């Protein structure tokens, strides 16, 4: 019966997928906070650079 074989193949495929998902380590709370702070610092630097460029552009218009 092909139906039984397909069911078995699907079960094996689902097991492999579940096992692959379990291998990824979870991020700790401290690591998450550290990454968020680093991301925020990067965004602040980008915003500061953008504000400086805007100020230079406005200064050259006058």
C-alpha positions in Angstrom: 0.0 0.0 0.0 1.5 3.3 -1.1 -0.6 5.2 1.5 1.2 3.5 4.4 4.6 4.2 2.9 3.8 7.8 2.3 2.6 8.2 5.9 5.9 6.7 7.1 8.0 9.0 4.9 6.0 12.0 6.2 6.6 10.9 9.8 10.3 10.6 9.2 10.5 14.0 7.5 8.6 15.6 10.4 11.0 14.0 12.9 14.0 15.4 11.0 12.5 18.9 10.9 11.7 18.8 14.6 15.3 17.6 15.4 16.8 20.4 13.3 14.7 23.0 15.2 15.9 21.7 18.6 19.5 22.2 17.7 19.3 26.0 17.7 20.4 27.4 21.1 18.1 29.7 22.9 19.3 33.2 23.6 19.7 34.1 27.3 18.1 37.1 28.8 21.5 38.8 29.4 22.6 38.1 25.8 19.3 39.4 24.4 19.6 42.6 26.5 23.2 43.0 25.3 22.2 42.6 21.7 19.4 45.1 22.0 21.7 47.7 23.5 24.2 47.2 20.7 21.5 47.5 18.1 20.2 50.7 19.8 23.7 52.2 19.8 24.1 51.5 16.1 20.8 53.2 15.4 21.7 56.2 17.5 25.0 56.6 15.6 23.1 56.4 12.3 20.6 59.0 13.4 23.4 61.3 14.6 25.1 61.0 11.2 21.9 61.7 9.4 21.2 64.8 11.5 24.7 66.1 10.9 24.3 65.6 7.1 20.9 67.4 7.3 22.5 70.3 9.1 25.2 70.6 6.6 22.7 70.5 3.7 20.6 73.2 5.3 23.7 75.3 6.0 24.7 75.2 2.3 21.3 76.3 1.1 21.6 79.7 2.9 
